[in-house]
Amino acid sequence: MVDSSGGSEAVFVKVSGRVQGVGFRYFTRECARRYGLAGWVRNAVDGTVELVAEGTPAALESLVHDLRQGPRAGLVESCEVCSRPFTGHFDRFEIDY
């Protein structure tokens, strides 16, 4: 969804595979910060990694591209991306513990 104040969008992403215990959250945070995105990433109880990111469509596309590759120690099997309403509630991208 695009907000009226500047073209920002938001996505929820769920990544499965070998994504816990391999630095995936740190990898995600660094990528998101590089692209100027805000939001959070966390390990889910089902063994996946989930995140919310907000920013420009181009930055979100770049992040999702990187997530599909993952860190060296990881192995991404699937990456589900869903649009969600932009909130503007986040001022940076953080790991949610």
Kinemage of the C-alpha trace (Angstrom):
@kinemage 1
@onewidth
@group {chain A} dominant
@subgroup {mainchain}
@vectorlist {calphas} color= white
{ca met a 1} P 0.000 0.000 0.000
{ca val a 2} L 1.298 3.462 -0.825
{ca asp a 3} L 0.930 6.298 1.645
{ca ser a 4} L 0.062 9.785 0.413
{ca ser a 5} L 3.072 11.477 2.008
{ca gly a 6} L 5.896 10.089 -0.063
{ca gly a 7} L 5.290 6.783 -1.778
{ca ser a 8} L 6.313 4.524 1.084
{ca glu a 9} L 5.089 0.953 1.245
{ca ala a 10} L 5.197 -1.869 3.774
{ca val a 11} L 5.621 -5.635 3.551
{ca phe a 12} L 5.448 -8.633 5.855
{ca val a 13} L 7.920 -11.366 4.888
{ca lys a 14} L 8.182 -14.940 6.157
{ca val a 15} L 11.374 -16.807 5.255
{ca ser a 16} L 11.723 -20.563 5.706
{ca gly a 17} L 14.568 -23.010 5.354
{ca arg a 18} L 17.789 -23.037 7.368
{ca val a 19} L 17.238 -19.511 8.654
{ca gln a 20} L 17.630 -19.751 12.423
{ca gly a 21} L 21.027 -20.071 14.069
{ca val a 22} L 22.827 -18.818 10.955
{ca gly a 23} L 22.808 -15.036 11.519
{ca phe a 24} L 19.766 -14.433 9.339
{ca arg a 25} L 18.292 -11.718 11.581
{ca tyr a 26} L 21.589 -9.812 11.650
{ca phe a 27} L 21.938 -10.211 7.880
{ca thr a 28} L 18.390 -8.872 7.444
{ca arg a 29} L 18.989 -5.904 9.744
{ca glu a 30} L 22.151 -4.915 7.903
{ca cys a 31} L 20.478 -5.179 4.502
{ca ala a 32} L 17.431 -3.214 5.663
{ca arg a 33} L 19.582 -0.465 7.143
{ca arg a 34} L 21.668 -0.296 3.948
{ca tyr a 35} L 18.474 0.347 1.976
{ca gly a 36} L 17.129 2.897 4.469
{ca leu a 37} L 14.219 0.728 5.601
{ca ala a 38} L 12.503 0.701 8.976
{ca gly a 39} L 10.782 -2.157 10.808
{ca trp a 40} L 11.751 -5.337 12.648
{ca val a 41} L 12.881 -8.949 12.191
{ca arg a 42} L 12.483 -11.912 14.573
{ca asn a 43} L 12.719 -15.680 14.829
{ca ala a 44} L 9.301 -17.327 14.856
{ca val a 45} L 8.465 -20.383 16.957
{ca asp a 46} L 7.858 -22.459 13.810
{ca gly a 47} L 11.518 -22.146 12.758
{ca thr a 48} L 10.991 -19.376 10.218
{ca val a 49} L 12.168 -15.786 10.297
{ca glu a 50} L 9.546 -13.084 9.925
{ca leu a 51} L 9.839 -9.369 9.401
{ca val a 52} L 8.029 -6.157 8.662
{ca ala a 53} L 9.769 -3.537 6.561
{ca glu a 54} L 8.663 -0.077 5.475
{ca gly a 55} L 10.221 2.188 2.875
{ca thr a 56} L 10.334 2.902 -0.824
{ca pro a 57} L 9.210 0.238 -3.278
{ca ala a 58} L 12.716 0.023 -4.788
{ca ala a 59} L 14.332 -0.457 -1.368
{ca leu a 60} L 11.801 -3.128 -0.405
{ca glu a 61} L 12.422 -4.943 -3.685
{ca ser a 62} L 16.169 -4.886 -3.031
{ca leu a 63} L 15.678 -6.243 0.475
{ca val a 64} L 13.472 -9.105 -0.715
{ca his a 65} L 16.048 -9.965 -3.388
{ca asp a 66} L 18.747 -10.197 -0.688
{ca leu a 67} L 16.489 -12.223 1.614
{ca arg a 68} L 15.931 -14.816 -1.110
{ca gln a 69} L 19.728 -15.305 -1.175
{ca gly a 70} L 20.260 -15.163 2.604
{ca pro a 71} L 23.569 -15.260 4.459
{ca arg a 72} L 26.245 -17.801 3.505
{ca ala a 73} L 25.429 -20.192 6.329
{ca gly a 74} L 21.704 -20.112 5.581
{ca leu a 75} L 19.577 -21.909 3.024
{ca val a 76} L 16.379 -20.152 1.974
{ca glu a 77} L 13.661 -22.532 0.818
{ca ser a 78} L 10.835 -20.011 0.514
{ca cys a 79} L 10.226 -16.320 0.975
{ca glu a 80} L 6.578 -15.281 1.266
{ca val a 81} L 5.975 -11.555 0.783
{ca cys a 82} L 2.666 -9.849 1.619
{ca ser a 83} L 1.840 -6.174 1.253
{ca arg a 84} L 0.521 -4.474 4.359
{ca pro a 85} L -0.581 -0.960 5.221
{ca phe a 86} L 2.195 1.571 5.686
{ca thr a 87} L 2.166 2.880 9.269
{ca gly a 88} L 5.219 5.097 9.597
{ca his a 89} L 5.569 3.872 13.207
{ca phe a 90} L 9.181 2.725 12.845
{ca asp a 91} L 12.190 5.036 12.899
{ca arg a 92} L 14.835 2.346 12.202
{ca phe a 93} L 15.185 -1.372 11.553
{ca glu a 94} L 15.744 -3.557 14.617
{ca ile a 95} L 15.922 -7.166 15.731
{ca asp a 96} L 12.876 -8.008 17.851
{ca tyr a 97} L 13.797 -10.507 20.573
